[in-house]
């Protein structure tokens, strides 16, 4: 969250021969946007699963802008790298396991940015680093992504859609292969100088099982001091392919 500021001076400044340069929107939107690097965030995510099972994840996220010389006319400078490190606790049946989950890495580039629109492209990768089979998927998974973003009302409101397909390319033979597509439309609205609200529905289609599912949620966030903020988000899964009954996420973050 995709944690909006696609055109900040240090990241998304346009090339010198571009006629217009968009002004940065309020910082309160930054943490929701997968195309905007944050300094770090710490998230706790509880998922109430089917059959009496549950899972809790403590997720550390760090972003870094590198290769600042990478740019094209009308695009941004640099590539945004993201690293997610999860510590998972999973309870299923009479078994509870705790340990490192599967680490996720991501690289995004912004080839097109204008006053009211920006486009990000890139890919993620999931590495099978989990210390137990219950804590991860046991597969190397690549996840190419496209994220268009639209700005409205003098950047007090914006909308984005994350399109991403996850497919396993290697890993443990006894673990099931992974191949699913995600479309995640999100709307962010600034309520005041410090408060914002975000609503999204993530649609998922599993190519192997031919089952669809979704998860819908509303996020309330606040900047508390300088560049530090937090948000709370309850979510409700739905559809034949859903894996749980409800999810609650809480995040503390610092923007750059």
N, C-alpha and C positions, 0 to 999 in steps of 0.2 A: 502496500500500500503504500503489493503497485504499492502511506509515510502515497499549492503546487507551484513550483518555480522552475519552469523549463528554460527561462531566458535570463538567468542571473548573470551578472557581469563576469564572474570568474569561470563559468562553465559554458554558457550558451551564447556568448558574445558572437555576433555574426562576423563574417569576413569583411575586410575593409572596403571592398567594392560593392557591398550590399547597401541599398539606399536607406532602408529603415532598420532600426534596432529596437526591439520590444523592451519596454520597461519591466523590471521584475515584479511579479505579483506578491501579495503578502506572504511572509514566512510561514504562517500557520498552515499553509497547504503543502509544505514541502514533504513531510514524512509520508503522505499518502501516495506519492508519485514514484513508481519504480524507475522512472527516467531521471530523477533528481537525487544526487548523492547526499546522504546524511553523514554526520560524523559517526554516530552509533545509535543503536536502539536495543533495549532489553524488553522482550515480550514474554508474557506468560499466557499460554493457550490451553484451556481445558476443553476436552471433547467427550461428551457422553455418548458412548457407542451402543450398538445393538447388543442384545443378549446379556445385558448386565456388565459389559466391558466398559472401560474408560481409559483415556490417555491424557497425560499432561506434558506439555513441552515448555521448557525455558529456552528461549531462542536469543542468541546474541547475533546482531547484524552490524556489519561495518561496510562502508562504501569508500571508494577511492577513485578520484579522477586521474587518469594517466594518459600518456601519449597525446599531450596537448597540441602537438603539431599535426595530428590527424584531423583533417577538416576538408570540406568541399564548399563550393560557392553556394550560399544560402543555407548552410548547415551549421552545426555546432563544432566546437573545438574539443577534442579529446574523446576518450572512451571511458565509460563509467563501469567500474568493476564492483561487484557486490559479493560478500561472503556471509552465509548463514550457517551458524554452528548450533545445532540443537542438542539439548540434554533432555532425554525422554524418560517418562515413567509410564508404563503400560500395564494394565490389569486385565487379564482375560481368564475366565474360569477361576481356578484356584491359584493361578500364577501371576506374580507381579515382578516386573523387571525394570531396572533403572540403569541408564548409561548413555553413552554417546549415540546419537542417531545418525542419519545419513546427511553429510555435509552438502550444501548447495552453493554453487558458484554461478555468477552471471556476468556477461559483458554486453553493454548496450551502447549504440552510437545513435546520434540524432542527425540524420542526413538532411532534414528539412525543418526549418523553423521560421514562422512568420508571426505577425502580430496576433492573429486569432487562431493559429493552428500550428501544431508540431507533430513530428512523426519520429518514433524511436524503433530501431530494429536491432536484433542481436540474438543471443542464445544463452540458455542456462545449461548447467550440467549437474547431475546428482551423482555423488560418489558413494559406494557401499561401505561406509565407515562405521556402521552401527555395530555395537559390541554384542548384540544378541539379535536373533532373527525376528523377535517381537518388536524390536526397536527401529527396524528399517526394512527396505525392500530387497536388499541383497543384489541390486543391479546397478550397472552404470547406465544412466539415463541422460539423453540429450534432449533439449527442450527449446527449439527455435521460437522466437517471439516477435510479434509486431504490435506496437502500441501507438495508435493515433490519439491525439489530445486536442480538444477544442476549448477555447477561452471565451467567456461571455461576461457582459455587464462590467466592463472595465476590470476584468480579471477577479471580480468578486465571486464568480461562479465558473466552474469548468466541468467538462465531461471527458472521460477517456474510456477506451475499450482495450483490454489486453487479450490478444489472440495468441495462444501458445499450445504447442503439441509436444507431449512427453512420450518418448519411445525408448525402450531399453535396447542397448547394443552389445552388452556383455554382462558378465556377473555369474552368480551361483546358478548351476544348472537345475538344482532342486527348487528354486524359487520361480514363481510364475512371471512370464514376460509382462512388460508394461507398454501400453499404447493407448493414450487417451488425449482428447482435445478439450481445451478450455477456452471459453469466451466469457470475459468478465467486464461488463459495462459498469462504470462507476460515475457518480455525480458528487461533486464537492461544492458546498455552499458556505460562505463566510457569514456567520451570525453577528459578530461584533469584532472589535479589534483583537480579542484574544480567543474567542470561541468559534468553532466551526462544526459542521455536521456533514457526514458522508453516508451515502446509501449505495449499496451495490448488490447485484445478484450474479453469482458465478455459476455458469452453465457448464456441465461436464458431459462428454460423450465418450464412452469406453468402446473402442473399436473391436476389442476381443469379445466382450460379453454382449455387445449391441444393446447396452442399457445406458439410459441417460439419467442425470441427477442434477440437482442445483442446491445452492446454499445462499440464503439471503440475509442481509444484516444491515444495521444502522449503527454508525460510529459517532460518538460525541467526543470532541477533543478540545484541549485548552493549552495555550502557551502560558506557563506559570512565571518564568523569570528569564529574561534575555532570550536565548536560543533553546531553552529547555521546555519541553511540553510533554503531555500525556494524552492518551485516549482510551476509551472503553467501548467495546463492541460486542453485543450479543448477536448470535447467528442461529438461524433455523434451517437445517437441511431438509430437502424434500425430493421426491421422485423415486422411481423403482431402484435406482442404483445407489441411493444414499446409504451411508455407513453409520450414521448416528442420529441422535434425537435433538441435541442442541450443542452449541459451542459458545464459550465466553473467552474474549481476548482482552488483555490489558497491556499497554505498552508505555514505557517511558523512553524519550528520545532526546537527542540534541542535534540540531541542524548546524551546518557549517556557516 
